[in-house]
Amino acid sequence: MKFIEKKENMKICILMLGLLGDVLLRTPIIRSIKQNYPHSNITVIVDKIGYDVLYNNPNISNIIIMNRNKSNIIKYLFSKLYTQSKIIFSRYDLIIDLYNGKSSKNMLNFSFVKNKVSTQYTNDRIYNFKNNIHLTNQLFQSLHVLDFKQNTMYLEPEFFINQKVEKFILNSSLYLKDKNNYLISLGSGDLKKIIDLEKTYKLIEYLYNSYRLIPIVVLNPGQEFLQLELVNKFLIPTNINYISLDKKSIDEMAVIIKYSKFFIVPDTGLFHMSLSLKAPTFCIFTYTNPKLVQPDNDDIIYKACYKIKEPKEYDVFGLENCTKEISFEEIKNNLDSFLSSLKN
């Protein structure tokens, strides 16, 4: 097998377009590249959300933000041409496409970089992982030409909190000092990945009545109606104490996740952020099979709650899809199991 030659002071460009969860899932790749190419200079190309995730990452030397918003076609085309010219004139030794979309494939093909690596899904098992189907491990398999050492490849995503933001949030958010407050997020980029709001309320009611736990309710950008409906339709009429968050930055959300008692979250970007912070995480899967994102770090307190869809449907990897038709009783039993692990 032919490997990419490892040289001193390599200039490496990584295409990492995509949403919050996509970017976090790829941070183990950046970490492994830096460990295998310790003197490399790594540039990443991201959307704006990617900058918010990665700007504090010590493994990255430079970040290029690409504007892919087509509402202003002139700005979009300018950003595309500017980004491509930066790739060409920077004369990278290696370019890696972790996004694997149409736009990144074109950027890769017209980069004029000798060593190009894409991340097409492969059935080959060059490396042996505990969970070969995990999305990050699939990326590692497709990058075998980089000859990573096995002990540098592990799943834990990375997010580095801005210490000034952390200090500010801790000083201004007294609710984080109360150990009876937990965090709950309602939204997802895809609404088929969230449970019905009534089940969410029953979950909150159960935690309040049985454990005296108070929810900190996330305001999901673009889905503010979820928080509003939960509060006005369910929490206020039943006199359940709660804390409503306003819009938060990525850094601010990270601090709140880190210092909350635990986090109840759908399969979304904040789920991966919670794992990166080693926060106790209870995730309800209503579509994606949890094996695709199952953490392998025993230090993380984590519980996946799901029900396989019947009749069975399968994703592109041959895994069974989950369903939203999971009963509250099943969720409650899983939650009790999760809470007992917090005490141990």
Long-range contacts (C-beta under 8 A, 24 or more apart in sequence): 1-144, 1-145, 2-145, 3-145, 3-146, 3-147, 4-94, 4-115, 4-117, 4-145, 4-146, 4-147, 6-36, 6-37, 6-147, 7-93, 8-39, 9-39, 9-40, 9-41, 10-37, 10-39, 10-40, 10-41, 10-93, 10-94, 11-40, 11-41, 11-43, 11-90, 11-91, 11-92, 11-93, 11-94, 12-37, 12-40, 12-41, 12-42, 12-43, 12-92, 12-93, 12-94, 12-95, 12-96, 13-43, 13-44, 13-45, 13-87, 13-90, 13-92, 13-94, 13-95, 13-96, 13-111, 13-113, 14-42, 14-43, 14-44, 14-45, 14-95, 14-96, 14-98, 15-44, 15-45, 15-95, 15-96, 15-97, 15-98, 15-99, 15-104, 15-107, 15-108, 16-44, 16-45, 16-46, 16-50, 16-54, 16-98, 16-99, 17-45, 17-46, 17-47, 17-50, 17-66, 17-68, 17-99, 17-101, 17-103, 17-104, 18-46, 18-47, 18-50, 18-99, 19-47, 19-49, 19-189, 19-269, 20-49, 20-53, 20-250, 20-268, 20-269, 20-270, 20-272, 20-273, 21-268, 21-269, 21-271, 21-272, 22-99, 22-269, 23-49, 23-50, 23-53, 23-54, 24-53, 24-157, 24-158, 24-159, 24-269, 24-272, 24-273, 24-276, 25-135, 25-136, 25-139, 25-157, 25-272, 25-293, 26-98, 26-136, 26-139, 27-53, 27-54, 27-57, 27-157, 27-158, 27-159, 27-276, 28-136, 28-140, 28-153, 28-154, 28-155, 28-156, 28-157, 28-158, 29-96, 29-98, 29-136, 29-139, 29-140, 29-143, 30-57, 30-59, 30-60, 30-158, 31-59, 31-152, 31-158, 32-140, 32-148, 32-152, 32-153, 33-59, 33-96, 33-146, 33-148, 34-59, 35-149, 35-152, 36-146, 36-147, 36-148, 36-149, 36-152, 43-90, 43-92, 45-83, 45-87, 45-107, 49-250, 52-249, 52-250, 52-251, 53-159, 53-250, 56-160, 56-161, 56-162, 57-158, 57-160, 58-160, 68-103, 83-107, 84-110, 84-111, 87-111, 87-113, 88-112, 96-143, 96-146, 98-139, 117-143, 117-145, 117-146, 118-142, 119-143, 121-316, 121-317, 127-153, 129-153, 129-296, 130-296, 131-155, 131-291, 131-294, 131-296, 133-291, 133-292, 133-317, 133-319, 134-291, 134-292, 134-293, 134-294, 134-296, 135-292, 135-293, 154-296, 154-297, 155-295, 155-296, 155-297, 156-275, 156-276, 156-295, 156-297, 156-300, 157-272, 157-273, 157-275, 157-276, 158-276, 159-254, 159-273, 159-276, 159-277, 161-251, 161-254, 161-255, 161-258, 161-277, 162-251, 165-249, 165-251, 165-252, 165-255, 166-251, 166-255, 166-258, 169-252, 169-255, 169-256, 170-255, 170-259, 173-256, 175-216, 175-243, 176-255, 176-256, 176-259, 176-260, 178-214, 179-261, 180-212, 180-213, 180-214, 180-261, 181-213, 181-214, 181-215, 181-216, 181-243, 181-260, 181-261, 182-207, 182-213, 182-214, 182-215, 182-216, 182-260, 182-261, 182-262, 182-263, 182-264, 183-215, 183-216, 183-218, 183-256, 183-257, 183-260, 183-261, 183-262, 183-263, 183-264, 183-265, 184-215, 184-216, 184-217, 184-218, 184-263, 184-264, 184-265, 185-218, 185-220, 185-263, 185-264, 185-265, 185-266, 185-268, 185-270, 186-217, 186-218, 186-220, 186-223, 186-226, 186-227, 186-230, 186-266, 187-218, 187-220, 187-222, 187-223, 187-226, 187-266, 187-268, 188-220, 188-266, 188-267, 188-268, 189-268, 189-269, 190-287, 191-223, 192-286, 192-287, 192-324, 193-266, 193-267, 193-268, 193-285, 193-286, 193-287, 193-288, 194-226, 194-266, 194-286, 194-324, 195-266, 195-284, 195-286, 195-324, 195-326, 195-331, 196-324, 197-226, 197-229, 197-230, 197-233, 197-234, 198-234, 199-328, 199-331, 200-230, 201-230, 201-234, 201-235, 202-328, 203-264, 203-328, 203-331, 203-332, 203-335, 204-230, 204-234, 204-235, 204-240, 204-242, 205-238, 205-240, 206-332, 206-335, 207-335, 208-240, 208-241, 211-339, 213-261, 214-241, 214-242, 214-243, 215-240, 215-242, 215-243, 216-242, 216-243, 216-245, 216-256, 216-260, 217-242, 217-243, 217-244, 217-245, 218-245, 218-248, 218-253, 218-270, 219-244, 219-245, 219-246, 219-247, 219-248, 221-247, 261-342, 262-301, 262-338, 262-339, 262-342, 267-293, 275-300, 275-302, 280-338, 280-342, 282-334, 282-335, 282-338, 284-326, 284-331, 285-322, 286-322, 286-323, 286-324, 286-326, 287-321, 287-322, 287-323, 287-324, 288-315, 288-321, 288-322, 289-315, 289-319, 289-320, 289-321, 289-322, 290-322, 291-319, 292-317, 292-319, 301-338, 301-341, 301-342, 303-334, 303-335, 303-337, 303-338, 303-341, 305-330, 305-331, 305-334, 305-335
